[in-house]
């Protein structure tokens, strides 16, 4: 047994796309189960995703999890490891819902395919926001009404960037059918624009999985379906080389 962080380290350069798809599908299944019961995990990151010998993935470490009641309450913004924290929370929002977990899933999805973290901030909140804005664009009142009211929205600490296609930053998204489409629905700056876990399970990205996978009972494993299995991982470019290359690209 291992966790996704260790699995990624052992298989540098990005995972076999078929395996990444199975891991992602299982992650959405787990979050869908939680979110339907109004439970937020609040700390979705590779270290908290356990992987069994057969490839079964399970959410772990619910130490920061809590029930989400209606009407919404505010929560501490110190809830998700920096690299997997959504921009609304980084900007100081404390009024959020299940979309908090979805941003982290988007980061993990891209990381599984590319072999390095999407937004590896190294200093503080503003360095982390800069990493994000270089890809998805710097938000303004025009595109995100109310964003300037967030406590950490300080224009003098932020550079202005135009948004770009995710595949421009992470080319492997172009190589896999519908991967960029799904990633774009997960990595939305505005929380209310992010796709829900249940809806994500029906995305075309998963259309080549056996149809029966959508009818499993909660306690049934995806690996109970004939033909569903992990595939051998292929050695790609070393993780460190890809990470440095990505950093250099973001600085341009």
ZIHUUR-V437179 format. One record per backbone hydrogen bond with DSSP energy under -0.5 kcal/mol. NH is the residue of the N-H (numbers start at 1). CO is the residue of the C=O. E is the energy in kcal/mol with one decimal. If there is no record, write none. Layout:
# ZIHUUR-V437179
nh=NH co=CO e=E
nh=NH co=CO e=E
This chain:
# ZIHUUR-V437179
nh=2 co=51 e=-2.3
nh=4 co=46 e=-1.0
nh=4 co=49 e=-2.3
nh=5 co=46 e=-0.9
nh=7 co=3 e=-2.4
nh=8 co=4 e=-2.6
nh=9 co=5 e=-1.8
nh=10 co=6 e=-2.1
nh=11 co=7 e=-0.9
nh=14 co=11 e=-0.7
nh=15 co=112 e=-3.5
nh=19 co=16 e=-0.8
nh=20 co=16 e=-2.4
nh=21 co=17 e=-2.0
nh=22 co=18 e=-1.7
nh=23 co=19 e=-2.6
nh=24 co=20 e=-2.5
nh=25 co=21 e=-2.5
nh=26 co=22 e=-2.1
nh=27 co=23 e=-2.1
nh=28 co=24 e=-2.5
nh=29 co=25 e=-2.2
nh=30 co=26 e=-2.3
nh=31 co=27 e=-2.4
nh=32 co=28 e=-2.9
nh=33 co=29 e=-2.1
nh=34 co=30 e=-1.9
nh=35 co=31 e=-3.6
nh=36 co=32 e=-2.2
nh=37 co=33 e=-0.6
nh=37 co=34 e=-1.0
nh=38 co=35 e=-1.8
nh=39 co=34 e=-2.3
nh=40 co=38 e=-0.5
nh=40 co=66 e=-2.5
nh=45 co=43 e=-0.6
nh=48 co=45 e=-1.9
nh=49 co=46 e=-1.6
nh=50 co=48 e=-0.6
nh=50 co=58 e=-2.6
nh=51 co=2 e=-3.2
nh=52 co=56 e=-2.8
nh=55 co=52 e=-1.5
nh=58 co=50 e=-2.4
nh=60 co=48 e=-2.5
nh=65 co=62 e=-1.0
nh=66 co=40 e=-1.5
nh=68 co=38 e=-4.3
nh=69 co=67 e=-0.7
nh=75 co=94 e=-2.6
nh=79 co=77 e=-1.5
nh=80 co=77 e=-0.5
nh=84 co=81 e=-2.2
nh=85 co=82 e=-1.6
nh=90 co=86 e=-2.2
nh=91 co=87 e=-2.3
nh=92 co=89 e=-1.4
nh=93 co=88 e=-2.5
nh=96 co=94 e=-0.7
nh=100 co=97 e=-2.1
nh=101 co=98 e=-1.0
nh=102 co=98 e=-1.1
nh=103 co=99 e=-1.6
nh=104 co=100 e=-0.9
nh=105 co=101 e=-1.7
nh=106 co=102 e=-2.1
nh=107 co=103 e=-2.0
nh=108 co=104 e=-2.2
nh=109 co=105 e=-2.8
nh=110 co=106 e=-2.1
nh=111 co=107 e=-2.1
nh=112 co=108 e=-2.6
nh=113 co=109 e=-1.5
nh=114 co=110 e=-2.4
nh=115 co=111 e=-2.7
nh=121 co=119 e=-1.9
nh=128 co=124 e=-2.2
nh=129 co=125 e=-2.7
nh=130 co=126 e=-2.1
nh=131 co=127 e=-1.9
nh=132 co=128 e=-1.7
nh=133 co=129 e=-3.3
nh=134 co=130 e=-1.9
nh=135 co=132 e=-1.4
nh=136 co=132 e=-2.6
nh=137 co=133 e=-1.8
nh=138 co=161 e=-2.4
nh=144 co=140 e=-2.4
nh=147 co=144 e=-2.2
nh=149 co=146 e=-1.6
nh=150 co=147 e=-1.5
nh=152 co=91 e=-3.0
nh=153 co=150 e=-1.8
nh=154 co=152 e=-1.3
nh=157 co=154 e=-2.6
nh=158 co=155 e=-1.4
nh=161 co=159 e=-0.5
nh=164 co=135 e=-1.9
nh=168 co=165 e=-1.4
nh=169 co=165 e=-0.8
nh=169 co=166 e=-0.7
nh=170 co=166 e=-2.8
nh=173 co=170 e=-2.2
nh=174 co=171 e=-1.7
nh=175 co=171 e=-0.8
nh=176 co=172 e=-0.9
nh=177 co=175 e=-0.5
nh=179 co=176 e=-2.1
nh=180 co=173 e=-1.0
nh=180 co=176 e=-0.5
nh=182 co=178 e=-2.0
nh=183 co=179 e=-2.6
nh=184 co=180 e=-2.4
nh=185 co=181 e=-1.2
nh=185 co=182 e=-0.5
nh=186 co=182 e=-1.2
nh=187 co=183 e=-2.7
nh=188 co=186 e=-0.9
nh=193 co=190 e=-1.9
nh=194 co=190 e=-0.5
nh=194 co=191 e=-1.3
nh=195 co=185 e=-1.9
nh=200 co=196 e=-2.4
nh=201 co=197 e=-1.6
nh=202 co=199 e=-1.3
nh=203 co=200 e=-1.9
nh=206 co=203 e=-1.9
nh=207 co=204 e=-2.0
nh=209 co=206 e=-1.9
nh=213 co=210 e=-2.0
nh=214 co=211 e=-1.6
nh=215 co=212 e=-1.8
nh=216 co=213 e=-0.6
nh=220 co=217 e=-1.7
nh=224 co=221 e=-1.7
nh=225 co=222 e=-1.3
nh=228 co=225 e=-2.0
nh=229 co=227 e=-0.6
nh=236 co=12 e=-1.2
nh=242 co=238 e=-2.0
nh=243 co=239 e=-2.4
nh=244 co=240 e=-2.3
nh=245 co=241 e=-2.5
nh=246 co=242 e=-2.3
nh=247 co=243 e=-2.2
nh=248 co=244 e=-2.4
nh=249 co=245 e=-1.9
nh=250 co=246 e=-2.1
nh=251 co=247 e=-1.3
nh=252 co=248 e=-0.7
nh=252 co=249 e=-0.7
